[in-house]
Amino acid sequence: MSATQRTRRFANSLITIVAIIAMGIVALMLVPGLLGLDRYVITGGSMSGTFERGTLVFERQVPVSDLKVGDVITYLPPSDSGVTELVTHRIESITEDASAANGRVFHTKGDANASADPWTFTLASHTQPRVVGWVPTIGWAFIALSMPIVRMLVIGVPAALIALLFLRDLMRGLRGSRPRQSVTASEPVTTTASTTVVLETTATS
């Protein structure tokens, strides 16, 4: 196998691998939505042992009245908690309170934390995402794809390889379609007017 063939085989294999990975990620992005699921990436360690960092969790919207102790939910803590990002924790307790939104007050805890969260909260919406499944590690791909330079590399590199392979094959095709030039020699020409023999060699180019 020539070096050119090895290079082409490597490039084709790389493109195939990238395409398979890309299709898998696209499936994880689109399929959950078609099934009515929300997706979140675990970036902290408070649920370690259950969900490690980089886990992609899938959640389904359920009525707040259906939530029970032991469910894992993703929510935004109250403003006075000082936490400004979504939290995925397990419900530690539920207190019925007619004056609270939806009549319930929730208290949560991270599975890896020694104590429960230092806040309680209510849920203003009538539905709440509840964890129904997860895939470990794959969340790192979503984190990486949130970076513009990574998206550019993931999309740009395979596209550039495909373009280069196409251009190379095109150039080879053009070279192969050109008519081959040949050099011909005319037969010796003999005149009858004299005994002189004239030899002509004509090279065509």
Secondary structure as UniProt FT lines:
FT   HELIX           3..34
FT   TURN            35..36
FT   STRAND          37..41
FT   TURN            46..50
FT   TURN            53..54
FT   STRAND          56..63
FT   HELIX           64..66
FT   TURN            69..70
FT   STRAND          72..75
FT   HELIX           79..81
FT   STRAND          87..96
FT   TURN            98..99
FT   HELIX           101..103
FT   STRAND          104..109
FT   TURN            111..112
FT   STRAND          127..135
FT   HELIX           139..145
FT   HELIX           148..177
FT   STRAND          189..190
FT   STRAND          197..198
//
